[in-house]
Each structure stands twice: as structure tokens, then as C-alpha cells.
Amino acid sequence: MRSLAIADFLIGLGVLFVIEGLLFAASPTWMRKAMKSALATPDNVLRAVGIGSAVIGLIVIWAVRRPI
């Protein structure tokens, strides 16, 4: 039996793929523009946004999983 942490990780990964797939299916032109914009963005800005997103994600996970 898989651990709960692995199951949660795989579910989260699946949700990520669903959302990304829906964005590409719904608006491929917008996604192409977003990717071009990301290519033109400096590394330090992308790194800061990535770290910020990771921190926000951890806070959301903590808030949902903490005992009440």
C-alpha cells in the first residue's frame, strides 16, 4: 500500500497536468504568448516568482492538512 504522502503527491501532480492541459486546449495562442514572455523574463525574476509560488503552495497545503 502506498503512503498517504505519495498518494497526495500523485494527486497533486495529476491536478497540475489537468489544469495545464485545459489551459493549452482552451487558449493555445495565449499560452504561446505566455511562454514567449517567460523566455524574455530575466532569470532572477523567474526564480523569485518560482520561490514565491512554492512558498504559497506550502502554506496552502499546511492550512488544509493541519489538524483543527
Secondary structure, DSSP 8 states (H G I E B T S, - for coil): ---HHHHHHHHHHHHHHHHHHHHHHH-HHHHHHHHHHHHHS-HHHHHHHHHHHHHHHHHHHHHHHS--
